[in-house]
Structures are given as structure tokens and as C-alpha cells.
Amino acid sequence: MQCAMLNWNGVPTQVITEGRWVEEGFSNYGKREVVIIIPGNPGLAEFYKGFIKTVKSKLPTEVPVWIISHAGHVQPPNNLAITMPSNSSWTEHYSLMTQVQHKIDFIKKYVPEDVKIHLIGHSIGCWIILNMLKDNFIAKKVKKCYLLFPTIENMDISDNGWWFTKVVSRIAFFLLFCAWIISNLPYCLQVFIISIAGILYRIPFKYNNVVLNMLNPYSLERIIKMAREEMIKVKERDDDIISKCADKLWFYYGNCDGWVPIKYYKNLISNHPYINAELCKHGYRHSFVLQYDKEVGNIVGNLISENIS
């Protein structure tokens, strides 16, 4: 597994790969296919390490798995002389629609024209993928999309959307202030606080470092601001693009999802009776990467393996 900050669109972005690195090329490989993961929000690739390892274990050796963090969600380490654009250029570098173009431009830069793509989206990553498919170049390259716990409609009126809009968004300044305090504490105290919070919120200790990265005040501010945009922009389901690309789509809905209630699954299959969609039977949570990364990774990895074969 390799991890580094790459720069495109003017924003240093964390990319993690299982299999060959993105700059190695695809020459001398029989299977000219790649799996690319678009995360949810928070969009830190490190949350998905266990997931991509499991997915990769199901695939042919020469097929790599890449995951792209969202622009601005990972602050570069202090020991790297890397400058992030300020939030004053939000529309140009960090907005929700810019995140769509950010992923399109990554593909155009790093994926050769004759290489087919399997896209995995999680949560808002699914909405991003549907919008990516409106680009004809991307639509032609994509072989299949696997959309996990898809937040593609009416986010603001879901239970979690209501909680975010009415409570979390209104205390954002206080949360950022707390994050600033934590970020200025000695590292051992930071880890202690995160460990206690992890016990309360059932976050395994192995995620302590990535949680600390998420709580960087600059990153957390962009995470919250993007979430606010999601509440405004993710309203009506885009039935046109779903109908147009139905043969490329596979949906996986949770049966206990505070962001995506079961009625959204029922609405989808009612309006698209031939769409390939499943309702989880296992109780996997929306934030599956925290506790069920291997289980969901096995499901998706097996599907991709079948489609590659």
C-alpha cells in the first residue's frame, strides 16, 4: 500500500493505492482495468485502508485499487513544504461541484485512455459519481459503478440530515474551536482524548491518527462546509442519469441508515424497476469502514471480480 500527496487542480490531495502506484502506468499488464474509490464525507482516504485491502484481495494481481481523498479534506504534514489554497477560493478548489471535476481531472491525468474503470462510491461519493457520468469521456471509460449507502436524494430531510442542519451546523464554530484546542495539545494527550471518544462512538483505535487528521481545524472546516452544501444541493434524485447509465450501476442500501432511509431504496426501485439494487440484510452501518470494512469489501470485491472475468 502506498500513500502520497499529489497535486492537480492546484490542490495537494492524498491518494492511497493498493497495487501499483498511479504514476507507474499500465504497460505490460494484461488486465487494463483499475478500481477507483470516491469516499464519503469526511473524505479522508485513510478511513478506507482496510476496505481497499479486502477489495484488492479479490481481484486479479494486475488490477490496482486507488482511492482519492476529497480536495482539502487532508491537510499536508507540517514537514512538507506544501501550501493549500485558502478557503477564500472555495468555489474554485473545494466546493461540492468542484469535487466532481477534481475526480474527473484525476482520471484524465492518470488513467490511460484504453483502461477501463470500476468506480466505487460511498455516501456522497455516489452523488459525485452520478455527476461524473455526465461527462462523456468518463462515461465511456467506466465499466461499472458500485454505489454504497448512496446519499443521492433529499439528504436534509433524513434523520441525520435534520440533526446536522439543526444542531451540528449551528455549533460548527464551537466544534472548530475544540478542534483547535486539541490540535495544540501534546500528541499523547491528543491520542488519549481521541481514544476515549472512540470508545464512546465505537471507533476502533486503529483510526486514531486519521481521526486526528480529520480534526485539523482547516480540514474540519472544509468538511463541515461541504456537508452544508450537500444539504442544499442533494435534493431530487437524478433519474435521467440513472436511466441513461442503468447498465453501469449497482446500488447497495442500508437497512438501518440515518442518512438514507429504506423508503429511498423503495422509491428508486419503484421508479427504476430494472435497476440493479440491493437492500442490506446484515445491519451494516452507513459508516461501514469503521466496523464492517472487510464484510462490505468482500461483497464489492467479488462483484468486481465477476465483472472483470
C-alpha positions as CSV (number, residue, x, y, z in Angstrom):
1,M,0.0,0.0,0.0
2,Q,1.3,3.4,-1.0
3,C,0.2,6.9,0.2
4,A,1.2,10.3,-1.0
5,M,0.0,13.8,-1.7
6,L,-0.4,14.5,-5.4
7,N,-1.2,18.0,-6.9
8,W,-3.7,18.6,-9.6
9,N,-6.3,21.4,-9.9
10,G,-4.0,23.4,-7.7
11,V,-4.9,21.3,-4.5
12,P,-2.5,18.8,-2.9
13,T,-4.6,15.7,-2.4
14,Q,-3.9,12.5,-0.6
15,V,-4.1,9.4,-2.8
16,I,-3.7,5.8,-1.5
17,T,-3.2,2.8,-3.7
18,E,-3.2,-1.0,-3.2
19,G,-1.4,-2.4,-6.1
20,R,0.8,-0.3,-8.3
21,W,1.1,3.4,-7.8
22,V,-0.8,5.8,-10.0
23,E,2.2,7.1,-11.8
24,E,3.6,3.7,-12.8
25,G,1.5,3.3,-15.9
26,F,-0.3,0.3,-17.3
27,S,2.2,-1.0,-19.9
28,N,2.9,-4.8,-19.9
29,Y,-0.2,-5.6,-18.0
30,G,-2.8,-8.0,-19.4
31,K,-5.8,-6.6,-17.4
32,R,-6.1,-3.0,-18.3
33,E,-8.6,-2.1,-15.7
34,V,-8.5,-0.1,-12.4
35,V,-10.7,0.3,-9.4
36,I,-11.1,3.9,-8.1
37,I,-12.9,4.7,-4.9
38,I,-14.7,8.0,-4.2
39,P,-15.2,8.4,-0.4
40,G,-18.0,9.9,1.6
41,N,-17.7,12.9,3.8
42,P,-15.3,13.1,5.7
43,G,-13.4,12.3,2.6
44,L,-10.1,11.1,4.1
45,A,-8.7,8.1,2.2
46,E,-7.1,6.6,5.2
47,F,-10.5,5.6,6.6
48,Y,-10.8,3.1,3.8
49,K,-7.5,1.3,4.1
50,G,-9.0,-2.0,5.4
51,F,-11.7,-1.8,2.7
52,I,-9.4,-1.4,-0.2
53,K,-7.1,-4.2,1.1
54,T,-10.1,-6.6,1.1
55,V,-11.4,-5.4,-2.3
56,K,-7.9,-5.9,-3.8
57,S,-7.6,-9.4,-2.4
58,K,-10.5,-10.5,-4.6
59,L,-9.1,-9.1,-7.8
60,P,-6.5,-10.2,-10.4
61,T,-3.0,-9.3,-9.4
62,E,-2.5,-6.7,-12.1
63,V,-5.7,-4.7,-11.2
64,P,-4.9,-1.9,-8.8
65,V,-7.3,-0.2,-6.3
66,W,-6.9,3.6,-5.9
67,I,-8.7,5.9,-3.5
68,I,-8.8,9.7,-3.8
69,S,-9.4,11.9,-0.8
70,H,-11.6,14.9,-1.3
71,A,-9.8,18.1,-2.1
72,G,-9.0,19.9,1.1
73,H,-10.0,17.2,3.5
74,V,-6.4,16.1,4.3
75,Q,-4.0,18.8,5.4
76,P,-0.4,18.1,4.3
77,P,2.0,17.2,7.1
78,N,3.9,20.1,8.6
79,N,7.3,18.7,7.4
80,L,6.3,19.0,3.8
81,A,6.6,22.4,2.1
82,I,3.1,22.3,0.6
83,T,0.7,25.2,0.5
84,M,-3.1,24.6,0.4
85,P,-5.3,27.2,-1.3
86,S,-7.2,29.2,1.3
87,N,-10.9,28.8,1.8
88,S,-11.5,32.2,0.2
89,S,-11.2,30.3,-3.1
90,W,-13.9,27.8,-2.0
91,T,-15.8,27.7,-5.3
92,E,-12.6,27.2,-7.3
93,H,-11.0,24.5,-5.2
94,Y,-13.3,22.9,-2.6
95,S,-17.0,23.1,-3.4
96,L,-19.2,20.1,-4.0
97,M,-19.3,20.6,-7.8
98,T,-15.5,21.2,-7.8
99,Q,-15.1,17.8,-6.1
100,V,-16.8,16.3,-9.1
101,Q,-14.4,18.0,-11.5
102,H,-11.5,17.1,-9.2
103,K,-12.1,13.4,-9.7
104,I,-12.7,13.7,-13.5
105,D,-9.4,15.6,-13.9
106,F,-7.6,12.9,-11.8
107,I,-8.9,10.2,-14.2
108,K,-7.9,12.3,-17.3
109,K,-4.4,12.8,-15.9
110,Y,-3.6,9.3,-14.5
111,V,-5.8,6.7,-16.3
112,P,-4.7,5.9,-19.9
113,E,-7.5,6.2,-22.5
114,D,-7.8,2.4,-23.1
115,V,-8.0,1.4,-19.4
116,K,-11.5,0.6,-18.1
117,I,-12.6,1.9,-14.7
118,H,-14.7,0.3,-11.9
119,L,-15.9,3.2,-9.7
120,I,-16.8,2.6,-6.0
121,G,-18.7,5.4,-4.3
122,H,-19.6,5.7,-0.7
123,S,-22.3,8.1,0.6
124,I,-21.8,11.5,-1.1
125,G,-19.2,9.8,-3.3
126,C,-22.2,8.1,-5.1
127,W,-23.7,11.5,-5.9
128,I,-20.3,12.6,-7.2
129,I,-20.1,9.5,-9.4
130,L,-23.5,10.1,-10.9
131,N,-22.4,13.6,-11.8
132,M,-19.1,12.3,-13.2
133,L,-21.1,10.1,-15.6
134,K,-22.5,13.2,-17.2
135,D,-19.0,13.7,-18.7
136,N,-19.0,11.6,-21.9
137,F,-15.3,10.8,-21.7
138,I,-15.8,9.4,-18.2
139,A,-19.0,7.5,-19.1
140,K,-17.2,5.7,-21.9
141,K,-14.3,4.6,-19.7
142,V,-16.4,3.4,-16.8
143,K,-17.3,-0.3,-16.9
144,K,-19.3,-0.4,-13.7
145,C,-20.2,1.7,-10.6
146,Y,-20.8,0.2,-7.2
147,L,-22.7,2.8,-5.1
148,L,-22.7,2.0,-1.3
149,F,-25.2,3.7,1.1
150,P,-25.9,6.3,-1.6
151,T,-26.8,9.8,-0.5
152,I,-28.3,10.9,-3.8
153,E,-31.5,12.5,-2.8
154,N,-33.1,14.6,0.0
155,M,-30.2,14.5,2.4
156,D,-31.6,17.4,4.5
157,I,-34.8,15.6,5.5
158,S,-33.2,12.4,6.6
159,D,-32.8,11.8,10.3
160,N,-29.1,12.6,10.2
161,G,-29.6,15.4,7.8
162,W,-32.1,17.1,10.2
163,W,-29.6,16.6,13.1
164,F,-26.7,18.1,11.1
165,T,-28.8,21.1,9.9
166,K,-30.5,21.9,13.2
167,V,-27.7,21.1,15.6
168,V,-24.2,20.3,14.2
169,S,-24.1,23.1,11.6
170,R,-25.2,25.7,14.3
171,I,-22.4,24.8,16.7
172,A,-19.8,24.5,14.0
173,F,-17.7,27.4,15.4
174,F,-17.6,25.7,18.8
175,L,-16.6,22.4,17.2
176,L,-13.8,24.1,15.3
177,F,-12.7,25.8,18.5
178,C,-12.5,22.5,20.3
179,A,-10.6,21.0,17.3
180,W,-8.1,23.9,17.5
181,I,-7.6,23.3,21.2
182,I,-7.0,19.6,20.7
183,S,-4.6,20.2,17.8
184,N,-2.4,22.4,20.1
185,L,-2.1,19.7,22.9
186,P,0.8,17.4,23.2
187,Y,0.4,14.3,20.9
188,C,-0.1,11.9,23.8
189,L,-3.0,14.0,25.1
190,Q,-4.5,14.2,21.6
191,V,-4.4,10.4,21.3
192,F,-5.9,9.9,24.8
193,I,-8.8,12.2,24.0
194,I,-9.4,10.5,20.7
195,S,-9.2,7.1,22.3
196,I,-11.9,8.0,24.9
197,A,-14.1,9.5,22.2
198,G,-13.5,6.4,20.1
199,I,-14.8,4.2,22.8
200,L,-18.0,6.3,23.2
201,Y,-18.6,6.3,19.4
202,R,-17.4,2.8,18.7
203,I,-14.4,3.9,16.6
204,P,-11.6,1.4,16.7
205,F,-8.2,2.6,18.0
206,K,-6.6,1.9,14.6
207,Y,-8.3,5.0,13.3
208,N,-6.8,7.4,15.9
209,N,-4.4,9.0,13.6
210,V,-6.8,9.6,10.8
211,V,-9.4,11.0,13.2
212,L,-6.7,13.4,14.4
213,N,-6.0,14.4,10.8
214,M,-9.8,15.0,10.4
215,L,-9.8,17.2,13.4
216,N,-7.2,19.5,12.0
217,P,-9.2,22.8,12.1
218,Y,-8.5,23.6,8.5
219,S,-9.7,20.2,7.3
220,L,-12.7,20.1,9.7
221,E,-13.9,23.5,8.5
222,R,-13.9,22.3,4.9
223,I,-15.6,19.0,5.9
224,I,-18.4,20.9,7.6
225,K,-18.8,23.5,4.8
226,M,-19.0,20.7,2.2
227,A,-21.7,19.0,4.3
228,R,-23.7,22.2,4.4
229,E,-23.5,22.3,0.6
230,E,-24.8,18.7,0.5
231,M,-27.9,19.7,2.5
232,I,-28.6,22.4,-0.1
233,K,-27.7,20.6,-3.4
234,V,-28.6,17.0,-2.9
235,K,-32.4,17.2,-3.3
236,E,-34.1,15.5,-6.2
237,R,-32.7,12.2,-7.3
238,D,-31.2,12.5,-10.8
239,D,-33.4,9.9,-12.6
240,D,-32.2,11.0,-16.0
241,I,-28.6,9.9,-15.4
242,I,-29.7,6.8,-13.6
243,S,-31.9,5.8,-16.6
244,K,-29.1,6.6,-19.1
245,C,-26.4,4.7,-17.2
246,A,-28.6,2.0,-15.6
247,D,-26.5,-0.9,-17.1
248,K,-23.4,0.5,-15.3
249,L,-25.0,1.0,-11.9
250,W,-25.2,-1.3,-8.8
251,F,-26.7,0.2,-5.6
252,Y,-26.3,-1.1,-2.1
253,Y,-28.7,0.4,0.5
254,G,-28.5,0.0,4.3
255,N,-31.5,-1.2,6.3
256,C,-30.7,1.0,9.3
257,D,-29.3,4.1,7.7
258,G,-29.9,7.5,9.2
259,W,-28.8,9.3,6.0
260,V,-30.6,7.0,3.6
261,P,-33.9,5.6,4.9
262,I,-35.3,2.4,3.4
263,K,-38.1,4.5,1.6
264,Y,-35.3,5.9,-0.6
265,Y,-34.5,2.4,-1.8
266,K,-38.1,1.6,-2.4
267,N,-38.5,4.9,-4.3
268,L,-35.6,4.0,-6.5
269,I,-36.8,0.6,-7.5
270,S,-40.3,1.9,-7.9
271,N,-39.1,4.4,-10.5
272,H,-36.5,2.2,-12.0
273,P,-37.9,-1.4,-11.7
274,Y,-35.0,-2.9,-13.7
275,I,-32.2,-1.2,-11.8
276,N,-29.7,-3.4,-10.0
277,A,-30.2,-2.5,-6.4
278,E,-29.9,-4.4,-3.1
279,L,-31.1,-3.8,0.4
280,C,-28.5,-4.9,3.1
281,K,-29.6,-7.9,5.1
282,H,-26.8,-7.7,7.7
283,G,-27.3,-4.4,9.5
284,Y,-24.1,-2.8,8.2
285,R,-24.0,0.9,9.1
286,H,-23.6,3.9,6.9
287,S,-20.1,4.4,8.1
288,F,-19.3,0.8,7.3
289,V,-15.5,1.4,7.0
290,L,-15.3,1.7,10.8
291,Q,-16.6,-1.7,11.7
292,Y,-17.6,-3.7,8.5
293,D,-14.8,-2.8,6.1
294,K,-13.9,-6.4,5.4
295,E,-17.6,-7.6,5.1
296,V,-18.5,-4.9,2.6
297,G,-15.1,-5.2,0.9
298,N,-15.8,-8.9,0.2
299,I,-19.2,-8.2,-1.3
300,V,-17.9,-5.5,-3.6
301,G,-14.6,-7.2,-4.4
302,N,-16.5,-10.4,-5.5
303,L,-18.8,-8.4,-7.8
304,I,-15.9,-6.5,-9.4
305,S,-14.0,-9.8,-9.9
306,E,-17.0,-11.3,-11.7
307,N,-17.3,-8.2,-13.9
308,I,-13.6,-8.3,-14.8
309,S,-13.9,-12.0,-15.6
